[in-house]
Amino acid sequence: MPEVPETSLPSWPPRIRFLRIGDVVVDLALRRVAHARGETELPQRVFDVLMLLAAEPHQLHTREALLRRVWAGVIVEDANLSQSISVLRKALGEEHKAWIRTRSKQGYVFEPPHPIEAVQTLAVPDAADRPAGAGAGAREPAADAAPSIEARPIAPARKRVAVRLALVATALLLLAGLAWWISTRPGPGGATAGVPASVTLIRVEDPGRDAADAATLELLDAWLGWKLSSLPDVTVLSPAHLAADPTAQAHNTVVLLFSGPAPRDPARRLVRARFEKDGKVQRLQQEGDARDMAALVDRLSDNVLEVLYPSRPAQPWPTLQATPEAAMGFLALERARRAHHWNDAVEAGAALVREAPGFALGHLHLARAQATLGRLPEAREHLETARRLLQPMSSEADSLLQAQRLALSSDHVAAADAYGRLAERYPDQTGFAQQQARALGRAGRFADALAIMERPIWDRPLPASMEVQKWFNRAIFQAPLGDFEAALESARKADALAAAAGEEWAYDRGHTLMLLAQLQVDTEPDRDTRAAFEAAARQFEQAGDAFSALRARFLGEVLGPPKAQYRYLDEWLAQARAAGQLQLELSALRAAAFQQYRAGDIERYRKRLMQAMAVAESMDDPWSTAAIERDLLNEEYLQGRFTPAGERIARMVDEDQQGELVTWARLFEVFIDQMRGHNARALAAAERGRTRLDDPGLPAPSQSVKDRYACASGQIQTTMGDPTAARASYARCPDTDPALALVAIIGLAEIDLDTGDPQAALAGLHRALDKLPELDTAPGRWILKLEIAPLLAAAGERDLAERLNREVLPEVQRAGYGMLAAMAQAGLAELALARGDADDARRLARAARASLPEPVWLVDQRIDLVEAGLARLAGDGQGANTLLRTLASQAETRQDVLVQLRALGALPDEGDATSARTARMSLVARTGLRGVSADWMMPPAAHSLKGTDMP
């Protein structure tokens, strides 16, 4: 069979919507595969593989050829192709996966037994018609469950996404980042290879039991649970997680725990454990005096471990030190924790350890509650105290506690290394790998975290709880990398699993629904997401967590359209502060801050931002602090404070983070270089960022990242006199992104003007003005108006240009954005010069200089031209010419062809004008920018170059 030649990736005609292959339907528009058993939305690369195979069936496609054609120009590993084929086979379904035949050590052949029909219209099976359980590895939610987010085609992320991304990514990480004590760790102890065994502890509740017995039972559950979870080859599943997982049930040991009076002597107490081992029911118990409750719990926990794991080598365990009074305090702590009343849990725990400072479990569980509230320094202190009190213990248990302590520190890389060592020592334990990934995520190394979550160990059968966490974690690492489509797909899978697990999983379902809603804000910005957040809130209420329900409703409100008032904001902040929920307070402050930014209320925006920074710093959380750093960087840029902005960029890049935060830091570096006139360096950085050549270890940049860098390249290429390259760059700005589409429209209009077609330029500029209301951030509209205004003035519409400048100026002055104020004042000075109003032009030029905290070439050169014109109006022709020659020389050094042409064209036809005329003609001939001129505003000189400089 001949090898398929290497060609470009095939595509189907635009009029074709569906492919039909037997009972399989491929929706080309939505990238979906549907058949009788389910429907799957494919990631872009997987879909490309399918398109290539379908276009060239019954032919051998070598692995090398597939990688070259589908991942053209991208450095990827061979495993990417294997994973894509695996995903595609799952999407086709069990009965169709043989259609893709593997040729050993060669490649793949697509051999469907049916013809491939291309059709325009087709009735695709709706998701509602699928049988329960259909889909790509995910359970469907029950009919009466909270609604999941509808699968919809993903719109490209708007420019505002990067601002909001820091908020959303921070919030998403909080959902999974610190709950290290509730994670399960599947191990290899099951009877069936690849299916992990587990243990579930169930307290047998007795309504007639007194508080002391209830406290003893709580202590037994916690003490035995800690010992079991400290064994690296043991999985501890909660009853709710076990109930949702039939696979785990087949290899699970349920241990029933009981505490109460002894039958023969009610004055004495007993603790009992019952479970089945090797087909035999085991009944273990300890009986004694009520004051000896801790010793009874201690001995029974050791008995259970000995019977469950008789072949395990003996290992040291600490002695449980707890008085009956301490047990009662512990009961209060645990009841508050299970009800998700975290502030009550912290208060109960603090009172407990004050009265019983040597009670290790009290310190341990208090640390957990404090970590949930974001009180990381306090949590670390109590965890370290617990570790000291829990001696002697095995080296395995100690290593796990040390890793947990590092997870609560700001040294997330060290935590990742600690969990990584455990993962290497116990390669079958996906829980260790998951914690390693989470630590890397908190360090901002999202690509590294995602790589861990995509290892082959995650492809084997897993408990439902771990399967949910797998997809949830993938989503929270994919989103900051800009891969919103993959993130949404992963989040939907997590949500489907949580929905299928039943009412006991309401708390988990609340988190998966909120994750989906937050991702939907970014991927479908025009969609009303309040219903999605409300669905999450109802799940939290069902779980008894009123605070998280309020949080969901607040986010649904604040992430919607800009509003003057927020119904839930004050209530949210008050409850977050009262509860000590620092992380949730932080997310509220940042969400509210961004809403104020969108609305143009910059004073309130900065106030919220500073409050958020104070909270982030008190949390000792570098990721949260770095997210706010991006907002502060934007502020420094708009103010024109480039020196501190550059220092902030250097810090952000040096922190070894991955994802959109660093992408934005480097993009701002491009903007600042451009504003300072370092055009060659800015262009090189933009092209490097677009291809991510400076980060060869990272995945290929997302399309939204490429789009932003491409638009930046277009602006710089125009400045440097390469309109052809600039047009090509602007062509990569997507029409579906309002901000980037406007940048492209304005940029192309500028090229039309510069190449001598003012009518086409005006048509483009008016189209941009018509589309400007689509931009949903006030500062974004201010910036684009200031870019449009000087082009309108040069094209002859000076009244409209003046109106735009005057509209923006008071807004940006109120906001304290010095650079934007200088741009508006420079524009008004140019217009005043054009109408011969020297006093107004001089006043505005001086005001523009004063607005800039430091030199900004793209503003300074405009003021220099105005000052040259003012000198000419005052009769100082020699002074004007000196200013123009200096400006032309500076522009040449900066490779700013536009300014060079304007300055050379403004020189009079006398003295050394021949050299100026020659230089201008040479530039025009080389660039084709025959329409660049400052004539519209400059007072006429005695002689002029005009009319003689066209080659």
KOLROTOR-919501 format. One line per 8 residues: number of its first residue (from 1); their letters; for each residue x, y, z of C-alpha. Coordinates in steps of 0.05 Angstrom, whole numbers, plus 5000, padded with zeros to 4 digits. Each point is the difference from the previous one (the first is absolute). Last residue first. Example, Ala and Ser with C-alpha at 12.3 -4.5 7.8 and 13.67 -1.06 7.14 Angstrom:
BEGIN
2	SA	5273,4979,5143  4973,4931,5013
This chain:
BEGIN
951	PMDTGKLS	5189,6171,4838  4955,5049,5036  5038,5054,5038  4989,5059,4954  4928,5020,5015  5015,5022,5070  5072,5017,5017  4981,5070,5022
943	HAAPPMMW	5022,5072,4996  4981,5060,5041  4971,4956,5054  4927,4982,5010  4973,4991,5071  4999,4926,5019  4934,4966,5017  4976,4966,4936
935	DASVGRLG	5070,5000,4971  5025,4948,5050  5006,4947,4947  4997,4925,4987  4961,4986,4936  5058,4975,4958  5013,4941,5046  5023,4953,4944
927	TRAVLSMR	5055,4974,5045  5064,5001,4959  4980,5054,4950  4971,5044,5055  5063,4992,5042  5045,5017,4941  4958,5060,4983  5005,5025,5072
919	ATRASTAD	5075,4991,5003  5009,5036,4934  4956,5058,5021  5038,5006,5066  5066,4999,4963  4975,5052,4952  4971,5042,5056  5069,5020,5024
911	GEDPLAGL	4986,5073,4989  4929,5009,4973  4937,4959,4984  4970,5006,5070  5002,4941,5050  4930,4972,5016  5009,4939,4954  5063,4979,5037
903	ARLQVLVD	4964,5002,5067  4938,4963,4976  5041,4947,4964  5045,4988,5060  4939,4995,5045  4970,4946,4957  5066,4964,4989  5012,4988,5074
895	QRTEAQSA	5064,4959,4997  5019,5028,5068  5065,5030,4974  4963,5026,4939  4948,5032,5045  5054,5035,5041  5031,5028,4936  4933,5024,4974
887	LTRLLTNA	4984,5033,5066  5067,5036,5002  4989,5024,4929  4929,5024,5018  5023,5037,5062  5056,5034,4962  4952,5019,4945  4953,5033,5049
879	GQGDGALR	5056,5039,5032  5023,5025,4932  4930,5020,4980  4988,5041,5063  4943,5043,4974  4955,4987,5059  4956,4955,4957  5063,4960,4981
871	ALGAEVLD	5018,4992,5073  4929,4976,5015  5005,4949,4944  5065,4973,5028  4967,4997,5069  4942,4960,4971  5048,4952,4966  5037,4991,5067
863	IRQDVLWV	4933,4987,5035  4986,4943,4952  5070,4973,5010  4989,5001,5076  4937,4959,4996  5027,4939,4963  5067,5009,5034  4975,4998,5072
855	PEPLSARA	5046,5036,5048  4983,4994,5074  4942,5020,5046  4963,5026,4939  4944,5049,5016  5048,5059,5001  5020,4990,4928  4927,4997,4979
847	ARALRRAD	4985,5063,5039  5057,5036,4965  4973,4979,4932  4930,5022,5021  5023,5070,5020  5042,5009,4937  4943,4977,4954  4951,5045,5036
839	DADGRALA	5045,5061,4994  5019,4984,4927  4929,4995,4974  5017,4992,4926  4944,4951,4983  5050,4943,4990  5037,5020,5063  4937,4992,5041
831	LEALGAQA	4988,4931,4968  5071,4978,5017  4992,5026,5072  4934,4961,5006  5035,4936,4979  5058,5013,5048  4949,5012,5056  4965,4934,4986
823	MAALMGYG	5065,4961,4997  5025,5034,5063  4936,4980,5037  5010,4928,4977  5071,5000,5027  4979,5033,5065  4945,4951,5018  4977,5032,5065
815	ARQVEPLV	4929,4974,4991  4971,5069,5006  5050,5023,4947  4980,4940,4957  4926,5019,5002  5012,5075,4991  5042,4987,4937  4956,4947,4966
807	ERNLREAL	4943,5043,4975  5046,5057,4981  5044,4955,4958  4940,4969,4965  4968,5068,4986  5065,5028,4971  5006,4940,4952  4928,5010,4978
799	DREGAAAL	5014,5074,4985  5065,4982,4965  4971,4953,4948  5055,5011,4947  5037,4934,4996  5055,5025,5047  4948,5019,5052  4964,4933,4993
791	LPAIELKL	5067,4964,5010  5015,5043,5061  4932,4982,5032  4999,4924,4987  5056,4982,5048  4972,5044,5055  4931,4969,4989  5032,4932,5006
783	IWRGPATD	5032,5015,5067  4936,5030,5030  4958,4940,4976  5048,4952,5034  4998,5042,5063  4923,4994,5001  5000,4925,4995  4944,4964,4962
775	LEPLKDLA	5021,5011,4928  4937,4993,4957  4990,5076,5005  5062,5008,4954  4968,4965,4941  4973,5063,4967  5064,5037,5015  5040,4945,4967
767	RHLGALAA	4956,5003,4938  5012,5075,4999  5075,4988,5001  4996,4949,4944  4961,5046,4954  5047,5057,5017  5060,4958,4981  4969,4979,4934
759	QPDGTDLD	4988,5074,4984  5071,5019,5023  5034,4953,4950  5073,5023,4997  5041,4943,5029  5000,5031,5070  4924,5008,5000  4988,4928,4978
751	IEALGIIA	5050,4976,5051  4965,5039,5054  4934,4970,4979  5031,4931,5005  5022,5014,5072  4932,5028,5019  4964,4939,4973  5051,4952,5031
743	VLALAPDT	4997,5032,5069  4924,4999,4995  5000,4925,4985  5047,4989,5058  4952,5033,5048  4936,4970,4971  5027,4929,4996  4959,4964,4946
735	DPCRAYSA	5035,5036,4943  5065,4966,5019  5067,5038,4995  5042,4957,4954  4987,5046,4941  5032,5055,5041  5067,4964,4995  4995,4992,4925
727	RAATPDGM	4981,5073,4992  5061,5019,5042  5046,4958,4957  4977,5037,4939  5002,5068,5035  5074,4994,5018  5022,5070,5019  5024,4990,5072
719	TTQIQGSA	4938,5032,5029  4956,4954,4959  5040,4940,5023  4992,5022,5072  4924,5004,4996  4995,4933,4963  5045,4965,5050  4954,5019,5057
711	CAYRDKVS	4941,4970,4962  5040,4936,4990  5019,4998,5074  4927,5003,5021  4978,4949,4948  5055,4950,5018  4979,5003,5073  4927,4988,4981
703	QSPAPLGP	5022,4941,4957  5033,4967,5059  5076,4998,5003  5034,4933,4983  5014,4961,5062  5056,5023,5045  5072,4974,5001  5021,5044,4942
695	DDLRTRGR	4985,5063,5040  5038,5055,4964  4975,4975,4933  4929,5012,5023  4976,5006,4927  4959,5063,5011  5045,5022,5058  5062,4997,4956
687	EAAALARA	4964,5040,4946  4979,5052,5050  5069,5002,5032  5034,5010,4933  4950,5055,4983  5012,5036,5066  5075,4996,4992  4997,5029,4930
679	NHGRMQDI	4952,5054,5023  5035,5028,5061  4959,5064,4994  4981,5007,5073  4928,4984,4985  5021,4939,4961  5046,4976,5055  4943,5009,5050
671	FVEFLRAW	4950,4962,4957  5049,4941,4989  5014,4996,5075  4925,5002,5011  4996,4937,4957  5054,4968,5043  4959,5012,5063  4937,4978,4965
663	TVLEGQQD	5031,4933,4980  5027,4994,5071  4930,5005,5028  4970,4958,4944  5037,4937,5016  5064,4978,5032  5036,5027,5061  5075,4998,5011
655	EDVMRAIR	5000,5059,5049  5051,5035,4956  4947,5021,4950  4957,5034,5053  5059,5035,5033  5026,5026,4933  4931,5025,4982  4995,5037,5066
647	EGAPTFRG	5067,5035,4987  4977,5019,4930  4935,5029,5029  5041,5039,5051  5038,5032,4942  4940,5007,4953  4958,5046,5042  4957,5025,4943
639	QLYEENLL	4936,4999,5041  4969,4949,4953  5062,4956,5008  5002,5007,5076  4927,4980,5005  5008,4939,4955  5058,4977,5043  4957,5009,5062
631	DREIAATS	4949,4952,4970  5055,4949,4983  5028,5006,5070  4931,4982,5025  5009,4930,4970  5071,4997,5029  4973,5012,5070  4950,4943,4992
623	WPDDMSEA	5056,4955,4975  5048,5021,5055  4953,4981,5057  5024,5024,5068  4927,5011,5019  5015,5069,5029  5030,5020,4933  4937,4979,4963
615	VAMAQMLR	4955,5038,5048  5041,5064,4993  5000,4991,4924  4924,4993,4999  4991,5063,5040  5046,5036,4952  4960,4974,4941  4934,5021,5032
607	KRYREIDG	5026,5071,5008  5030,5000,4931  4934,4981,4969  4963,5052,5042  5045,5055,4970  4997,4968,4931  4924,5004,4992  5003,4986,4926
599	ARYQQFAA	4944,4948,5000  5047,4945,4979  5049,5020,5055  4944,5001,5051  4981,4929,4980  5073,4981,5005  5004,5024,5071  4936,4963,5021
591	ARLASLEL	5029,4935,4974  5067,5015,5034  4967,5015,5066  4955,4939,4997  5058,4954,4983  5041,5027,5058  4943,4993,5049  4994,4927,4978
583	QLQGAARA	5074,4989,5013  4997,5035,5067  4941,4963,5028  5007,5026,5071  4927,4984,5012  4984,5072,5018  5042,5025,4942  4965,4955,4950
575	QALWEDLY	4932,5015,5030  5010,5075,4995  5030,4995,4930  4943,4958,4974  4946,5043,5032  5032,5063,4972  5006,4969,4930  4933,4964,4996
567	RYQAKPPG	4956,5052,4968  5055,5033,4960  4986,5072,4980  5023,5041,4940  5000,4940,4954  5047,4976,4946  4974,4938,4963  5009,4932,5034
559	LVEGLFRA	5059,4977,5040  4976,5037,5062  4931,4969,5002  5016,4928,4986  5061,5007,5046  4955,5024,5056  4951,4944,4990  5055,4948,5003
551	RLASFADG	5030,5032,5063  4932,5001,5034  4993,4926,4987  5070,4990,5026  4979,5033,5065  4935,4962,5006  5036,4933,5000  4946,4950,5022
543	AQEFQRAA	5013,4952,4943  4933,5018,4968  5019,5073,5007  5065,4985,4963  4961,4966,4944  4952,5059,4995  5059,5048,4995  5030,4961,4942
535	AEFAARTD	4934,5005,4962  4999,5074,5015  5069,5007,4969  4975,4968,4936  4936,5042,5000  5042,5064,5007  5042,4982,4939  4965,5044,4949
527	RDPETDVQ	5038,4986,4936  5038,5054,4962  5067,4982,5031  4997,4927,4979  5071,4974,5013  5018,5046,5058  4935,5000,5039  4990,4926,4981
519	LQALLMLT	5064,4982,5038  4971,5031,5063  4934,4964,4990  5034,4933,4988  5041,5007,5063  4938,5020,5039  4965,4938,4975  5059,4956,5020
511	HGRDYAWE	5003,5032,5069  4926,4992,5014  5003,4929,4976  5053,4984,5052  4955,5028,5055  4939,4964,4972  5036,4934,4998  4953,4965,5049
503	EGAAAALA	4944,5017,4952  5024,4952,4946  5065,4978,4967  4974,5014,4930  5005,5075,5010  5072,4995,5025  5019,4959,4939  4966,5047,4952
495	DAKRASEL	5032,5060,5034  5071,4972,4994  4988,4984,4926  4973,5070,4988  5060,5030,5034  5048,4962,4955  4964,5024,4937  4999,5071,5026
487	AAEFDGLP	5074,4998,5014  5015,4971,4932  4963,5057,4967  5030,5051,5046  5071,4983,4980  5029,5068,5022  5053,4970,5046  4962,5027,5060
479	AQFIARNF	4939,4958,4978  5037,4934,4990  5024,4995,5072  4932,5009,5032  4968,4954,4949  5051,4944,5011  4987,5004,5074  4926,4991,4993
471	WKQVEMSA	5009,4942,4951  5045,4962,5048  4960,5022,5062  4937,4969,4971  5038,4935,4983  5029,5000,5071  4931,5002,5030  4974,4948,4951
463	PLPRDWIP	5054,4951,5021  5049,4989,4943  5005,4951,4942  5064,5012,4960  5012,5061,4956  5026,5044,5057  5065,4961,5007  5015,5015,4926
455	REMIALAD	5021,5072,5018  4952,5056,4983  4994,5029,5070  5076,5005,5005  5005,5038,4934  4946,5047,5025  5041,5019,5061  5062,5013,4957
447	AFRGARGL	4958,5044,4953  4969,5036,5059  5064,5021,5034  4968,5058,5039  5028,4976,5067  4929,4983,5021  4996,4957,4938  5065,4965,5018
439	ARAQQQAF	4971,4984,5069  4937,4973,4968  5040,4956,4952  5040,4970,5058  4935,4988,5038  4972,4963,4940  5063,4958,4992  4995,4980,5074
431	GTQDPYRE	4927,4982,4991  5014,4959,4938  5035,4948,5043  5024,4947,4952  5070,5031,4995  5013,4992,5075  5073,5022,5009  4996,5046,4940
423	ALRGYADA	4935,5030,5024  5029,5010,5070  5059,5036,4970  4953,5043,4958  4960,5017,5062  5062,5030,5031  5022,5033,4935  4931,5032,4992
415	AAVHDSSL	5004,5026,5071  5069,5029,4986  4971,5033,4938  4943,5028,5041  5046,5037,5047  4947,5047,5026  4982,4950,5053  4937,4959,5011
407	ALRQAQLL	5021,4947,4950  5067,4997,5037  4964,4977,5062  4963,4946,4960  5066,4975,4971  5028,4996,5071  4939,4962,5023  5008,4950,4942
399	SDAESSMP	5074,4990,5015  4983,4987,5074  4949,4948,4982  5050,4964,4955  5056,5006,5051  4956,4965,5049  4975,5035,5063  5029,5015,5068
391	QLLRRATE	4979,5055,5006  4931,5030,4988  5014,5059,5046  5053,5030,4955  4957,4991,4938  4940,5031,5035  5042,5060,5019  5024,5006,4928
383	LHERAEPL	4927,4998,4977  4982,5053,5051  5054,5048,4976  4985,4987,4927  4926,5015,5010  5016,5065,5035  5045,5022,4942  4947,4976,4950
375	RGLTAQAR	4938,5035,5024  4965,4990,4933  4934,4981,5031  5008,4928,4976  5070,5000,5029  4972,5020,5067  4952,4941,5000  5055,4951,4982
367	ALHLHGLA	5048,5028,5052  4945,4992,5053  4995,4927,4979  5073,4988,5012  5005,5040,5064  4941,4963,5031  5027,4934,4975  5065,5013,5038
359	FGPAERVL	4970,5014,5068  5059,5027,5041  4972,5071,5004  4935,4976,5032  4962,5060,5026  5030,5049,4950  4999,4946,4947  4925,4992,5007
351	AAGAEVAD	4983,5073,5002  5037,5011,4935  4965,4939,4969  4931,5025,5020  5015,5069,4972  5029,4971,4936  4940,4954,4990  4952,5057,5012
343	NWHHARRA	5036,5039,4947  4997,4941,4953  4927,4985,5004  5003,4949,4944  4950,4956,5037  5053,4945,5003  5049,5050,5030  4952,5025,5053
335	RELALFGM	4986,4928,5022  5074,4986,5001  5019,5058,5045  4943,4987,5049  5019,4927,5005  5073,5020,5012  4979,5042,5059  4963,4941,5029
327	AAEPTAQL	5061,4955,4989  5043,5052,5036  4954,4995,5061  5005,4924,4999  5076,5008,5001  5042,4988,4939  5070,4975,4987  5000,4946,4946
319	TPWPQAPR	5066,4963,5002  5044,5008,4939  5008,4944,4949  5063,4962,4984  5001,4949,4944  4991,4925,4998  5009,4971,4930  4935,4991,4962
311	SPYLVELV	4980,4927,4991  4940,5003,5047  4970,5061,4964  4926,5004,5019  5008,4960,5063  5060,5038,5026  4972,5067,4978  4934,4987,5037
303	NDSLRDVL	5036,4979,5063  5043,5063,5000  4937,5043,4994  4968,4961,5057  5060,5012,5046  5001,5075,4989  4925,5008,5006  5001,4962,5066
295	AAMDRADG	5060,5041,5025  4964,5065,4983  4936,4978,5037  5037,4982,5065  4957,5049,5040  4939,4962,4978  5027,4936,5031  5012,4941,4955
287	EQQLRQVK	4981,4959,4940  5034,4990,4933  4968,4968,4939  5013,4962,4937  4948,4962,4960  5026,4971,4935  4952,4968,4950  5035,4948,4958
279	GDKEFRAR	5002,4998,4924  5072,5021,4997  4987,5059,5047  4931,5027,5015  4992,5059,5046  4978,5018,5071  5035,5049,5047  4981,5011,5074
271	VLRRAPDR	5011,5050,5055  4977,4984,5070  4981,5038,5062  4990,4979,5073  4944,5026,5044  4951,4961,4957  5030,4935,5026  4978,4936,4964
263	PAPGSFLL	4984,5033,4933  5060,5049,5001  4976,5071,4987  5012,5032,4932  5046,5008,4940  4993,4969,4932  5040,4999,4935  4982,4962,4937
255	VVTNHAQA	5059,4986,4955  4982,4993,4927  5055,4965,4959  4999,5019,4927  5018,4959,4938  4931,4990,4969  4975,5067,5028  5055,5037,4961
247	TPDAALHA	4970,4979,4934  4929,5017,5023  5022,5072,5015  4948,5050,5024  4989,4965,5067  5075,4999,5013  5005,5075,4991  4942,5013,5047
239	PSLVTVDP	5029,4952,5052  5067,5035,4998  5058,4962,4968  5066,4987,5035  5051,4970,4953  5059,4959,5026  5068,4990,4967  5031,5063,5029
231	LSSLKWGL	4979,4985,5072  4989,5067,5034  4927,4999,4977  4988,4937,5042  5031,5030,5063  4962,5065,4992  4934,4963,4989  5011,4958,5062
223	WADLLELT	5010,5063,5041  4943,5039,4967  4948,4945,5003  5019,4981,5071  4997,5072,5023  4932,5011,4971  4976,4936,5033  5027,5024,5067
215	AADAADRG	4966,5067,4991  4933,4966,4985  5010,4957,5062  5012,5061,5043  4940,5036,4969  4951,4945,5019  4977,4947,4952  4925,4995,4992
207	PDEVRILT	5000,5020,4927  5052,4945,4986  5046,5013,4941  5042,4945,4971  5061,5038,4975  5022,4976,4932  5073,4994,4980  5014,4982,4928
199	VSAPVGAT	5062,4962,4978  5027,4994,4929  5026,4951,4948  5025,5027,4934  4978,4971,4933  5061,4995,4954  5011,4926,5014  4940,4968,5034
191	AGGPGPRT	5006,4978,5072  5012,5071,5024  5061,5025,5037  5028,5044,4945  4983,5067,5030  4950,5055,4988  5016,5063,5040  4939,5039,5021
183	SIWWALGA	5002,5074,5012  4964,5028,5060  5061,5021,5040  5034,5038,4944  4943,5050,4994  5046,5057,4983  4999,5005,4924  4934,4972,4977
175	LLLLATAV	4949,5056,5001  5053,5053,5013  5031,4986,4933  4936,5019,4966  4995,5066,5035  5071,5019,4982  4988,4980,4928  4937,5041,4998
167	LALRVAVR	5030,5063,5028  5064,4996,4958  4957,4983,4940  4958,5063,5008  5054,5045,4972  5021,4949,4948  4927,4991,4980  4992,5074,4984
159	KRAPAIPR	5032,4988,4933  4943,4955,4982  5008,4925,4999  4981,4965,4935  4930,4973,5002  4992,4927,5019  4945,4960,4967  4948,4980,5050
151	AEISPAAD	4991,4942,5049  4945,5021,5049  5024,5012,5071  4971,4950,5048  4931,5007,5029  4992,4981,5073  4978,4927,5006  4928,4978,4988
143	AAPERAGA	5015,4964,4935  5063,4968,5027  5065,5024,4973  5034,4960,4944  5060,4958,5020  5065,5016,4965  5048,4957,4960  4985,5031,4933
135	GAGAPRDA	4925,5003,5002  4940,4956,5015  4985,4980,5071  4926,5009,4994  4976,4988,4929  5005,5057,4951  4938,5036,4976  5013,5062,5042
127	ADPVALTQ	5068,5009,4969  4968,5009,4933  5014,4951,4944  5021,5041,4938  4947,5010,4948  5040,5015,4938  5013,5058,4954  5056,5015,4950
119	VAEIPHPP	5026,4930,4988  5068,4965,4992  4994,4924,4998  5058,4955,5022  4985,4930,4974  4991,4945,5052  5047,4947,5027  5044,5053,5031
111	EFVYGQKS	5075,4988,4987  5043,5058,5025  5072,4975,4998  5051,5018,5053  5075,5004,5008  5064,4961,4989  5028,4964,5062  4941,4953,5000
103	RTRIWAKH	4945,5020,4951  4944,5023,5045  4929,4995,4972  4951,5057,5010  4932,4970,4983  5011,4953,5058  4973,5056,5046  4931,4993,4969
95	EEGLAKRL	4964,4952,5047  5032,5031,5062  4983,5071,4981  5024,5050,4949  5017,5048,5056  5041,4948,5036  5039,4986,4936  5012,5074,4991
87	VSISQSLN	5026,5009,5071  5048,4942,4990  5024,5027,4933  5012,5068,5032  5038,4967,5058  5046,4963,4952  5012,5064,4960  5018,5040,5062
79	ADEVIVGA	5045,4943,5024  5046,5011,4941  5021,5065,5033  4986,5068,4971  5039,5057,4969  4951,5040,4958  5013,5023,4929  4946,4954,4972
71	WVRRLLAE	4965,4961,5055  4948,4967,4955  5043,4991,4938  5069,4987,5029  4974,4957,5057  4957,4960,4953  5058,4990,4952  5046,4975,5055
63	RTHLQHPE	4948,4953,5027  4991,4970,4932  4932,5005,4967  4986,4936,4962  4942,5006,4952  4929,4971,5005  4971,5070,5013  5030,5066,4976
55	AALLMLVD	4949,5055,5016  4974,4962,5060  5070,4989,5028  5018,5073,4992  4935,5025,5029  5007,4953,5059  5070,5024,5015  4976,5072,4996
47	FVRQPLET	4944,4984,5049  5051,4972,5049  5041,5064,4992  4939,5045,5012  4972,4963,5060  4940,4956,4984  4929,5010,5025  4971,4932,5015
39	EGRAHAVR	4930,4971,4989  4970,4935,5025  4979,4928,4991  4961,5006,4934  5053,5042,4966  5028,5070,5003  5070,5030,4987  5004,5074,5011
31	RLALDVVV	5047,5054,4972  4945,5052,5003  5002,5022,4927  5023,4933,4972  4946,4960,5035  5022,4927,4991  4944,4948,4999  5011,4927,5014
23	DGIRLFRI	4946,4950,4981  5034,4982,4934  5052,5054,4989  4962,5066,4991  5039,5065,4994  4964,5064,5016  5001,5075,4984  5024,5003,4928
15	RPPWSPLS	4989,5068,4968  5069,5023,5020  5034,4945,4960  5037,4949,5043  5072,5009,5022  5065,4964,4988  5063,5015,5042  5056,5019,4953
7	TEPVEPM	5038,4944,4966  5049,4946,5021  4988,4940,4956  4958,4943,5028  5042,4937,5004  4986,4947,4949  4968,4934,5021
